[in-house]
Amino acid sequence: MSSATGKTRKPAATIEVTAADLPLHCPTPAMPAWSMHPRVFLDITRTGAILCPYCGTHYVFKGELPKGH
C-alpha cells in the first residue's frame, strides 16, 4: 500500500481466520469499541488474504475452505 506521499504503509494488524469465522466481516466482535467503523463483509475465499478498506487490518485464511464457498 502506498500513501499520497509515496511512503509504504503497513497493515494495521494481521488476523488469521478459519472456516468458523466465515462469513468474514470487519470489525470483528473481538475488536475494541474505540476502533469501530461501519461493518464490511470481506470475501477472503478467493485469494486467501484481504485488507479491510476502512482500517487496513490484514486477514489471512488458514485451513481448508468449507464446502459451498
Backbone as CSV, one residue per row, in Angstrom:
resi,resn,N_x,N_y,N_z,CA_x,CA_y,CA_z,C_x,C_y,C_z
1,MET,0.837,-1.172,0.000,0.000,0.000,0.000,0.881,1.234,0.000
2,SER,0.507,2.225,-0.754,1.249,3.471,-0.790,0.328,4.612,-0.420
3,SER,0.868,5.586,0.241,0.095,6.775,0.573,0.382,7.847,-0.467
4,ALA,-0.268,8.979,-0.344,-0.091,10.066,-1.293,1.336,10.603,-1.268
5,THR,2.043,10.424,-0.159,3.410,10.923,-0.052,4.430,9.942,-0.609
6,GLY,3.964,8.777,-1.057,4.881,7.799,-1.622,5.450,6.828,-0.609
7,LYS,5.149,7.014,0.657,5.631,6.105,1.686,4.739,4.877,1.734
8,THR,5.303,3.728,2.027,4.535,2.498,2.119,4.010,2.343,3.530
9,ARG,2.688,2.073,3.638,2.074,1.837,4.944,1.980,0.344,5.183
10,LYS,2.180,-0.053,6.413,1.988,-1.446,6.796,0.547,-1.633,7.245
11,PRO,-0.013,-2.843,7.063,-1.365,-3.098,7.556,-1.453,-2.872,9.059
12,ALA,-2.636,-2.507,9.537,-2.839,-2.227,10.954,-2.534,-3.444,11.818
13,ALA,-2.964,-4.611,11.390,-2.754,-5.852,12.134,-2.992,-7.006,11.178
14,THR,-2.485,-8.177,11.526,-2.768,-9.377,10.744,-3.542,-10.338,11.626
15,ILE,-4.686,-10.795,11.117,-5.545,-11.704,11.863,-5.758,-12.957,11.029
16,GLU,-5.486,-14.122,11.632,-5.739,-15.394,10.964,-7.185,-15.799,11.207
17,VAL,-7.859,-16.216,10.134,-9.253,-16.654,10.245,-9.381,-18.070,9.702
18,THR,-10.415,-18.769,10.170,-10.685,-20.133,9.727,-12.108,-20.199,9.181
19,ALA,-12.505,-21.374,8.745,-13.850,-21.565,8.211,-14.924,-21.184,9.231
20,ALA,-14.631,-21.344,10.507,-15.594,-20.993,11.558,-15.867,-19.492,11.600
21,ASP,-14.974,-18.676,11.039,-15.123,-17.217,11.053,-15.889,-16.682,9.840
22,LEU,-16.271,-17.569,8.924,-16.975,-17.140,7.713,-18.466,-17.027,7.970
23,PRO,-19.185,-16.091,7.407,-18.664,-15.046,6.536,-17.870,-14.025,7.348
24,LEU,-16.764,-13.605,6.788,-15.846,-12.689,7.478,-16.336,-11.253,7.347
25,HIS,-16.302,-10.542,8.469,-16.611,-9.114,8.433,-15.666,-8.375,9.354
26,CYS,-15.476,-7.115,9.047,-14.642,-6.236,9.863,-15.498,-5.024,10.207
27,PRO,-15.469,-4.561,11.440,-14.710,-5.061,12.559,-15.292,-6.366,13.097
28,THR,-14.417,-7.149,13.708,-14.846,-8.392,14.324,-15.327,-8.107,15.747
29,PRO,-16.087,-9.013,16.345,-16.558,-8.787,17.718,-15.419,-8.632,18.731
30,ALA,-14.250,-9.159,18.427,-13.135,-9.080,19.369,-12.411,-7.731,19.337
31,MET,-12.706,-6.886,18.367,-12.018,-5.592,18.264,-12.559,-4.614,19.303
32,PRO,-11.692,-3.735,19.803,-12.125,-2.768,20.815,-13.143,-1.770,20.250
33,ALA,-14.029,-1.301,21.105,-15.111,-0.407,20.684,-14.581,0.890,20.069
34,TRP,-13.439,1.387,20.532,-12.936,2.658,20.026,-12.489,2.572,18.567
35,SER,-12.244,1.355,18.077,-11.749,1.221,16.710,-12.842,0.825,15.717
36,MET,-14.097,0.952,16.107,-15.193,0.512,15.250,-15.366,1.432,14.036
37,HIS,-15.747,0.814,12.947,-16.121,1.513,11.716,-17.311,0.765,11.142
38,PRO,-17.938,1.248,10.065,-19.076,0.514,9.509,-18.686,-0.920,9.162
39,ARG,-19.596,-1.858,9.414,-19.306,-3.268,9.130,-19.217,-3.482,7.630
40,VAL,-18.159,-4.171,7.226,-17.959,-4.509,5.830,-17.660,-6.006,5.753
41,PHE,-18.339,-6.706,4.845,-18.088,-8.130,4.655,-16.973,-8.297,3.639
42,LEU,-16.041,-9.195,3.938,-14.835,-9.376,3.130,-14.790,-10.783,2.556
43,ASP,-14.594,-10.899,1.241,-14.521,-12.203,0.580,-13.075,-12.692,0.567
44,ILE,-12.708,-13.396,1.602,-11.349,-13.903,1.751,-11.145,-15.223,1.009
45,THR,-12.235,-15.844,0.570,-12.137,-17.178,-0.027,-11.528,-17.173,-1.428
46,ARG,-11.495,-16.062,-2.100,-10.931,-16.007,-3.460,-9.417,-16.084,-3.474
47,THR,-8.773,-15.320,-2.610,-7.308,-15.233,-2.637,-6.634,-15.756,-1.375
48,GLY,-7.391,-15.910,-0.297,-6.808,-16.382,0.954,-6.300,-15.267,1.846
49,ALA,-6.347,-14.024,1.356,-5.931,-12.873,2.156,-6.670,-11.646,1.643
50,ILE,-6.938,-10.710,2.551,-7.653,-9.492,2.164,-7.383,-8.403,3.193
51,LEU,-7.438,-7.148,2.750,-7.298,-5.989,3.627,-8.653,-5.331,3.803
52,CYS,-8.941,-4.889,5.014,-10.150,-4.119,5.262,-9.960,-2.730,4.644
53,PRO,-10.920,-2.278,3.828,-10.767,-0.965,3.211,-10.885,0.206,4.189
54,TYR,-11.448,-0.026,5.371,-11.591,1.044,6.359,-10.375,1.188,7.261
55,CYS,-9.932,0.081,7.855,-8.883,0.186,8.880,-7.556,-0.440,8.473
56,GLY,-7.533,-1.163,7.357,-6.286,-1.752,6.885,-5.910,-3.060,7.559
57,THR,-6.786,-3.608,8.392,-6.486,-4.894,9.022,-6.318,-5.950,7.938
58,HIS,-5.278,-6.739,8.065,-4.944,-7.778,7.086,-5.458,-9.114,7.619
59,TYR,-6.342,-9.740,6.860,-6.901,-11.035,7.233,-6.282,-12.111,6.350
60,VAL,-5.872,-13.221,6.967,-5.280,-14.350,6.252,-6.069,-15.601,6.614
61,PHE,-6.506,-16.327,5.589,-7.280,-17.547,5.821,-6.335,-18.716,6.068
62,LYS,-6.604,-19.500,7.106,-5.831,-20.683,7.441,-6.741,-21.896,7.447
63,GLY,-6.283,-22.984,6.864,-7.066,-24.212,6.875,-7.755,-24.467,5.560
64,GLU,-8.726,-25.379,5.617,-9.459,-25.789,4.428,-10.775,-25.039,4.339
65,LEU,-11.100,-24.602,3.112,-12.375,-23.906,2.900,-13.533,-24.878,3.080
66,PRO,-14.620,-24.423,3.655,-15.789,-25.293,3.783,-16.422,-25.533,2.413
67,LYS,-17.129,-26.591,2.271,-17.813,-26.894,1.009,-18.892,-25.850,0.761
68,GLY,-19.035,-25.452,-0.497,-20.053,-24.481,-0.861,-19.569,-23.050,-0.879
69,HIS,-18.307,-22.809,-0.545,-17.769,-21.442,-0.594,-16.909,-21.280,-1.804
